[in-house]
Amino acid sequence: MKFIKSILDNPTFKVSSLSTVSVLIRIAGGLLASKMIAVFIGPAGLALTGNFRNFIRQAEIFGTLGFENGIIKYVAENENDENKKKRVITTVFYSVLTAIIVLSVLLLLFAGYLNILFFGEKHEYDWIFRITILALPWYIGNLIFVSILNGLSLYKKVIKINIWGNVTGVLLSAVLIWQFGVPGALLGLIISPSLMFLLSFYLIKKELGGFSFLSVKNFDKGILKSLSSYSLMSFVTTAIGPLVAVSIRTHLIDNYSEDEAGFWEAITRISFFYLMFVSTLLTVYFFPKLSAAKTDKETHVVFLDYYKTIVPVFGLGLILIFVLKGFIVRLLFDEDFLPMTNLFLWQLAGDFLKVCALILGYEFFAKKMTRAFIITDILSYIILYFSSHYFIQLYGSEGAVMGHAVTYFIYLLVLGCYFRKKLFR
């Protein structure tokens, strides 16, 4: 209880953009959206929206150039230096504008190819990618504005944007799914986040007093170079991850059915939502402690704290989820999704191993170990790709979650060996 109270009393936990309120609303909105997709368009529709969600995440990274964390850092560092702050924002503006133009041209030229890649030859949704071009400036603009607000420590305003965006997004998606089915669900994924631009634009304009400083003469190549260092890790994680997910989903569709892919998408959705709580605690409580740790002994204490408190509670939670899996499937989806109960054992096992490894992965960020992070991250995706494809051939959608468990078993072993001096004392 003392540990939990210390977290709840932490000022960062109370006001950060990843606050409990924001997380809970995001989870509620996501679960409600999944329920609507399950009811109106079934497992096959859930699989297709999962693929498009992966595409959008990739578009985010390429559109923002992976600058989001760098924006927060450099805006925060120069909050009281108006000239430097404006040069940072101007550099970001022109860099991201160029990226959006390039990305829009690519979407226009390769819409047909992207349709086959993400939806398969049976569907003709290339027009969705062309509509994405119209939404892209507002979508990416909102992400940049939110990063600037975070850098200015305006966490409560960021929370309001997230809450407003999730509520309006769910309502809009409900109407679109109800009226148009699968195309409506896809449109909701690109239109809803774009609406958040209106609020973030208003807040940024009010905070900065306008945008008259956005002159080419304020573009700073030195700042661009500094920001670029933040792009590498973002590109590796977010460019490769969704591609592997799409390949797994497509493999299931090609070798089994869209429903099988939908079952796998459903179990990964459930996993994403409960893992969000662990990632929140890691971000606001353990990550600062890892960053402050100067010696192996101090880092060992943080690791031990995590394994003694978070991991046992999370493990008990997974056991409860496994026991109630049938009820959970009916509650979050519907009767058509009951076959996915066979996926819970391997998915939960993989998630437990993943949570055991997460604290070690955060040490890469805490100590800025870029090369080691990239190597281990790519290794995990290679293992996930090949193990999932191998087991899918034998066991269908259950093979995909088997690959997930195998991946994090090996990943945990690799990180355990790499950080053995800090982990075992």
C-alpha positions, 0 to 999 in steps of 0.5 A: 500500500505504501508503494501504491500511495507513493505512486499516486502522490507522485506529481508527475503521475497526477498531471502527466499526459499519461495520467490515469484518467487519460489512460482509462478514457483511452481504454474505454474508448478503444474497447467500445470501438472494438465492440462496435466493430465486432457487432457490426462487421465481425472478425473479418472487419476487425482484421482489416481495421487492424491492418489499417491501424498499423499503416496509420502508425507508420504514416505518423512516424514518417509524417512527424519524422519521429521528432515527437520526443525530441520536440518535447525535450528541446521545447522544454529546455528552451521554454524561457529562451524565446528566440531558441524556442521559436527556432526549434518550432520553425525547424520542426514546421518546415521539416514536417511540412516537407515530410507531409508533402513527400508522403502525400505524393507517395500515397497518391502514386502507390494507393493501389499497391498499398491496398493490396499490401494492407487489405489484399486483392479481394478488397478495393480500398485504394480510395481510403489512402487517397482520402488519407492525403486530405487528413494527413496535414491535420492529423500530423499537425495535431501530433506536433502541437501536442508535443509542443504543449508537452514540452511547455509542461501544459500537461492538463491541456494535453489531457483535455485534448486526449479526452476530447479526441477519444470521446468525439472519435468514438461517437464519430466512429460509431456513426460511420461504422453503423452507416458504412460498415468496414469503410466507415471503420477505416474512415473513422481511424483517419478522420477522428484524430484529425478533429483534435487538430482544431483544439490543439491549434487553438491552444498553441496559437493562444500560448505562442501568440500566433505564428508570425515567427515561422520564417525560413530565416529561423530554420536551424540546421543544427537543431534539425541534426539534433532532432534527427537523432531521435528519429532513428529509434522511432523509425526502427520500432514503428516502421518494422513493428507494424509491417511484421503485424501486417505480415502475420495478419495477411499470412492468416488471411491467405492461409486460413481466413479473415476471421482467423486474422480477426481473432488474432487482432482481437486478442492483441487489442485486449493485450494492448489495453491491459499492458497500457497500465504497466507502460504508464507505471514504467514511464512515470515511476520507474523510468525516472528512477532508472535515469537517475541511477548512476551505478549498477547497484542503484539500477539493480535496486530499481529492477528489484523493486519492479520485479517484487511489486509490479510483476507479481500483481500483473501475473495475478491479473493475467490468471484472473483474465484467463479464468474469465476469458469466456466472459471477457470475449462476450463482453468486449466482442460477441459470440462469433469471437468465442473461438479466440478463447484458445488464444489466451494461454499463449498470449498471456504467457507472452505478455507476462514474459514481455512485462518481465523484459520491459523494465530492461528495455527501458534501461536502454532509453535511460542510459541512451544505449541507442545501438544496443536498443536497435539491435535487440529490437530488430532481433525481436521482430525477426524472431517474431516474424519467423516463429509466427509464420512457422507456427501459423502453418501448423496451428492457425491463429494459435500459432501467431500467439505461440510466436509471440510467447517464443519471441519474448522468452528469447528477448527476455533471455537476451536482455537478461544476459546483456544486463546480468551485472545490473540484474544479478548481484 
